[in-house]
Amino acid sequence: MNSLINYCEQFMLAILRKGKIPRHIGFILDGNRRYARKIGATSTKFGHYEGLKQLEKVLDLCMQLGVEVVTAFAFSIDNFNRSKEEVDYLMQLFCEAFDGFCERSSLVHQYGIKIKIIGNLSLLPANVQQVAYKVMEETKHHKGRILNICCPYTSRDEMTTAIKETVQSVKEGRLSIEQIDDETIQSHLFTSDCPPLDILLRTSGEIRLSDFLLWQASDGCQIQFVNCYWPELTLWKLLPVLLEYQIYSDHQQQAKNNSKMPMFIK
């Protein structure tokens, strides 16, 4: 049965690769705790554990498709307000996950994935910071693809940081106030070395962006809300999103081509 499912997935991936592939997809990993309750787990910790495992599965699908950048919202700065037990468990999971990307992930080496932990890393416990910097250092030479893990992150903090860095450039005389525009701020965002965001997808059925990639999603980005919990996200749940992106891209290209056609006046 598993071999049949894998064959069907490979067949569908091959079909999708015939169309335009998004270069950059952002995921809001929502619904881990509700997933744990849904399946009757004794603790919501199980949901978080399954959620991190699912990230690698979805990353694998994206890499097979040819997606260049995956940006995952793993932990919001606001999540520090949760219970100490839950936060401590998540920090432990992040340590294990980050270390796993360095030591045990064949996916990272197969596709040459650069791992970036982005956000306000100073808020993380010292041991988590240490592992985060370790995985970034060990994969910084990778040139193939990028995995951005937003932890801990909010768009407000990202934009505040970008503005502070811009102000510092003015203070140091490297930039004048007159030179500041939206591209200046964008060049200081955590994703400044990434292609534009093509798709932003949130699981769990919640219809809100929760302070994630707000600047990046403001221009030409397809925003999708999928009615399943993050650990339940499969290729078949992604399929309508990817097909819609390809159809929309085809229409855009056709409109662009039509606008270039010469006008004939009788």
N, C-alpha and C positions, 0 to 999 in steps of 0.2 A: 504493500500500500504506500509506504513512504517513497519507494522508488518511482511509483506512478505520479505522486504529488510533485516530486522533484523534477520529473520529466515535463510535467505540465507547466511548472514554473519556468524552467529553462526555455521551453517553447514560447511562452508568453514574453519573456525577457527578450528573446530574439526578435519577436514581432515589434515590441516597443522600440528597440534599438534602430529600427528602420525609420522612425520618426525623429523629431527634434527632442533632444534630451535636456532637461533643465540643468544648468551648470551649478546652481546653488539652491539647496533646499534646507529650510529651517523647520525643526520639530519642537513642539511643546509637549513634553512627555507627561501627559496628564491622565490621572485615573488609576494610579498604582494602588492606592489605599482602597478605593472602591472595588477594584478587581479582586483584592484579597478578601474583602467581605463577600463579594459575589460568589466566590468559589468555596466559602466557608472556612477559610484559613483562621487559625486561632489568634494570629497577630497580623497587623497591617505591615509588619516588617517584611513578610513574605512578598507582598506586592512590590515593595521597593527593590527587593532582590531580583524578582522576575523582570522588573522594569529595566534594570541595568543589563541583564542578559539580553533583553529584547533590543536594546540599543545596538548591540553588536550584530544581531540578526538583520535589523533594518539597514545598518551600515553596509553589510555584505550585499544586500539587494541593490543599494544605491551604487556601490562600487561596480557591481556587475553591469548595471545599466550604463555606467559611464559618467555619473554625477561627479563633478570635481570637488564640491565642498558640501559637507553636511554640518549644520549648526544645531546643536541640541541644548534645549533649556533644561538643565538637570536640577538646578537649585537656585531659587530666588533669594535675594537678600532678605526679603520678608519672611522666608521660611525659618529663619532663626527664631521667630516668635513661637514656633511649635514647641512641644514638650521637650525637655532636655533629653529624655530617653530616645525619642525619635531622631532628634538632631544628632546625638552621639552615634546612633546606629548608622545614619546616613553618612556621617563623616568616615566611619569605619569602612562602609561600602565603597566610598570614593577612593580611599586609600588602596583597597584591594583592586578596584577597577583600573585606576591609573597605573598601578604597578603591573597589572595584568597586560595592559597595552604594551608595556615595555618588554616584559619577559616572556609572555605566552601567546600573544596574538599573532598568528600567522597572517591574518588579514592585513595588519599594519605593514608588514614587510612585503607581502605579495603585491600590494598596490602602492607602496611607498607613501603611506599616509603620514602627514605631519600632524601631530596632536598639539592643539593649543587649548589651554585652560584659560578662559577669558572671563573677566569680571573683576571684582574687588578682592583679589586673593589675600590681601592683608587681613581680611575678616576670618579666614580659615584658621583652624588650629595649626600649630607649628608643624606637626607631623604630616598633616595633609598638604600643607604648603611645600614641604620638602619633597614629597612624592610627585606633586604637580610639576614642580620645576625640573625634577629628574626626567619625567616622561617628555617634557618639552625639549629639554637639552638633548636627549637621546634620539629624538625624531626630527630635530630642526633641519637636518640635512636632506630630509625627504622632499622630493620635488613633484611627486605624482598627484596626490590629492591632499585635502585638508579636512580634519575633524575638529570643529570648535566645540568644546564642552563648556557651556556657560555655567559657572559655579564659583562663587555666588554672584548673581547678576541681576540687574534691572536696567531698562533703557534709560531711566532717569539718571542713574549713576554713570552709565556709559557716556551720555551726552554732557553731564556735568564735568566728567573727567576730560572730555574732548575740549570743552570750553576753557577749562583751567589751563590745559596745555597750550591752547591758542593764545590766551592772555600772557602766559609765560614767554611765548615766542615774541610777543610785542614788547614785553619788558626787556628782553635781551637784545632787542633791535633787529631780530631776524625777520620781522614782519611788521608792516604798518597797519593801522586800523583800517585804512582805505582798501587794503588788499584782502580783508576778511570777507569771505562769501560762503555759500553752502558747501562748496568743494573743500574749503579750508577746514571746516568742522568735520566733514566726512573723512578727510585724510587722517584725523586723529581718533576715529572710531576704532573699536577693537577689531572690526572686520575690514579694515582699510585695505588689506592685501588680498581680499577675496573678490570674486566677480559679484555683480549685483544679485540680490536675492530674487529668485524666480518664483518660488512657492514657499508659503508659510503654512504649515499644517498643525492643527491642534486636535488631539484625540479627546475622548470622554464625552463629546457632545456639548461641552461648554462653548458658548459663543462670545468669547472675549479674548483679548491678546495678552492680558496679564503683564503688561509692561515688558514685552519681549520684542526686540528688533523693530521698534516703532519707526525709527528713522529709515532703516533699510527697507521696510515694507511699504513705504509711502509712495513709491513710484514704480508702477508697472508690475507689481508683485501679485500673484494669484493667491488669495487667502482662502483656506479650506478648513472646515470644521467636520471632523469625522466622528460618527456616532459609535465609537467603540473605545474601550480602555486601552491605554498604551501597550500593555503586554499582549493585547489581542490583535495588534496591527499586523496585517499580512500583506503580501503582494496583491491579493485579490481585493483588499480594502483600499490599497493605493491605486489600483488600476483605473477607477473612474477619474481620479485626480490627475493622473499622468495623461490619460486620453484627452481630458478637457484641456490640459496645457498644450498638448500637441495640436488639437483642433484650433484653439485660440491662436497659437503661433502661426499655423497655416493661413488663417484668415488675415492676420497682421501682415504676413509676407505678401499675400495676394493684394491687399490694399496698397502696400508699399510699391509693388510692381505696377499696379494700375496708375498710381500717381505719377509714375515716371514715363508713362506712355505719351507720345507726342499728340498734341491736339491738332486736328485738321479742321480748318474753317472752309466751308463751301462758299 
